[in-house]
């Protein structure tokens, strides 16, 4: 009896692509403001700025430098419109940015102006140069070349000290984190030195030994009285002051006594022993049921004792990765890989002080820096919802290590989903807002009755990075618990719930794809496969992200009858346009079809630019019929509000995903066109940008063409090939 062939992914599709010339752009622009209008707005603002800056004591302005805020007109916030000429004439150095909203008096659109997001730049400038600039501005005429840059400036203002201070209801009294601007080049030690001197004069303790430098930001812990910290905000180069949060609790949402039924696990080698995976968590008991599959157990600090709740949490997270939710009796599921467990949190987080959060981050950085692992999970972090205005050091540091696309990291979104919605306390927690990692929320059930678990943190994320959490995986609920081994007797199971377990459970599927398909698929492609094949329900994207992952690996890698999945993967070059043909049978496709596409990239970030965090963005055009022009495919309204679209924010996402229905006969030599835009500190990066890794995945579902997979593969056999499993089949492929 013959067995019907299983169709998998079609690969090598990147060999079909080619670079093409970009479109011609119209460069003629009519000025939005006259010189007199610009002077009428900016000169009074400059007078206030000069007065406020001159009132500062010299100790607050090292080397006479002060930090001013420049708000851009929302018509001029694209990278190509960055006001470089203005900054040179102003004598200013760009330190970073954040988002804000304004209502302009006019703009370069037909409709009446509306309140719109825009960018606020932080600029270091000598106080002595402010008056010189004001004098030159008074002489401005419409013929001056500088007019094209000055019309981009909506507001110039003094940065009020109170605007730098953030609140946190989970704060520990007397402990603060200071984010300090540094100059992007040259000597910056004088800023740190003068800041520490001023803080000590106030009677505050600055723990420079725990400081973290990321790009031109310097994050340093501070201990002292809250009122004195408010005085510290007057120092010009202070970017942000926020109370240091506690560590997220290791205590799960629900944890009962172990149930009476025992478990045993068949001792089998994993599917692929070569894959390097690490769990970064709270440690493991001295003896436990998972020992055969934990290859290495490492302590970040050998001198510290275990956290009182860390072993139970670490054991549960590790079990969730190896075996998913456990069931009573014999467990015959084969793990996909071995795993290393790193204890990065220990008793010192309790018995010393909240500054140990910095020590924990240093442990995590050491592991990322070692480049030992392709796959990692992090189910811990600061007990702090994300902030739209500022990037947290946990997020920015982790993103910097993932920017090359060579590390796949899952992060638990947080269990604060039932916290205050109005105050934003239910939003995803730091560092699950990383744009280069997968933020994982929790679903209530494994089967089709699933929905977002009430405790699971919600989005939206920051822009860019709006769709957060990225995905859901089963995390348990009072109707269907997630069972893990008991810490003291790991042959018994404990019912529990939490995103701490949904995140490693999702990582299990990612590693399963690598184990089955091998290195034929990149880590970017695995991310795309997870998002591309996720299951939606009628809940908001702010709750479920792109959807819940399927429970069976076949759903990621198999093309059923009437369906073809085509994978393109490789690198994109900055500023270039890549034509991505969609292979279809030469005799066309009958009937209505569904086309689903997903694009994922990894990229560098600018931590000091919360308004322009990602250094790369992808614009994709869809041309279903040759010579007929492009049509929309990826709707930016998926990623951004209407106001954000006007502000250019929707163009800088690292994940694009959508599905459209078309008539098969309407397609003739269909193709996508990918354009990689690169920026740095908000301006055009030009030749400084580096290539980025991408994965582009397309599914064609054609019910009236049951053999579409075979038809395409046969027609393009000289280029395309099937990505077949690297293991002997049949096997039981399950999650």
Secondary structure, DSSP 4 states (H G I P E B T S, - for coil): -PPPPPP-EEE-GGGG-EEEPPPP-------SS-HHHHHHHHHHHHHHHHHHHHTS-GGGSGGGEEEEEEEEPGGG-SGGG--HHHHHHHT-EEEEEEEEEE--S--SSSSPP--EEEEEEEEEEEHHHHHHHHHHHHT--TT-TTHHHHTTEEEEEE--GGGGEE--TTEEEEEEEEEEE--SSS--HHHHHHHHHHHHHHT-EEEEEEEEEETTEEEEEEES-HHHHHHHTTSTTEEEEEEEEPBPPSS-SEE-PPPS-BEEE-----S-TT--EEEEES---SS-TTGGGEEEEEES-TTSPPPTTHHHHHHHHHHHHHHSS--SEEE-PPPSS-EEEEE---THHHHT-TTHHHHHHHHHHHHHHHT--SEEEE---BS-B--SS---HHHHHHHHHHTTS--EEEEE--S-TTS-TTTTTTBPBTTTT-SSSEEEEEES-SSTT--B-TTS-B---PSS--S-S-EEEE--BTTB-EEEE-SS-TTBEEEEE-HHHHHHHHHHHHHHHHHHHGGGS-HHHHHHHHHHTPBP-SS-HHHHTT-BPPSSTHHHH---TTEEEEEEEEEE-TT-EEEEE----TT---SEEEEEEEEEE---B-TTBGGG-BSEEEEEEEESBTTS--B--S-GGGTS-HHHHHTTGGGG-SEEEEEEEEEGGG-BS-EEEEEEEEEETTEE-GGG---EEEEEEEEEE-TT-TTHHHHHHHHTTTT-EEE--SS-S------
